[in-house]
Amino acid sequence: MKREFGPGVFVTFALGLGVGAVTALLLAPKAGRDLRDEIAEGATDRVNQARRTARKIGKQAQTIVDETADQINDAVAAGEIAYNQAKNA
């Protein structure tokens, strides 16, 4: 039987990894305060990482939008020039 490995497999693996990590932390022989601090620190790190990634993606998207707008403006200008030349010929 051939198995397909796609994005769903990765998401399932990542979810299982996260659940396993949290379970290991909760069952670890640590003081409650230390454990809560560690979980909070980990959550803060993930949130900060998500924010950085979102900013990076936003900058990349804005660059693509700006480049596309420039290309459209150039095409419109070229079309106007061609139209005016054809009209005056």
Contacts in CASP RR format, 6 or more apart in sequence:
PFRMAT RR
TARGET T0000
AUTHOR 0000-0000-0000
METHOD contacts of the structure
MODEL  1
MKREFGPGVFVTFALGLGVGAVTALLLAPKAGRDLRDEIAEGATDRVNQA
RRTARKIGKQAQTIVDETADQINDAVAAGEIAYNQAKNA
22 39 0 8 1.000
25 35 0 8 1.000
25 38 0 8 1.000
25 39 0 8 1.000
26 35 0 8 1.000
28 35 0 8 1.000
30 38 0 8 1.000
END
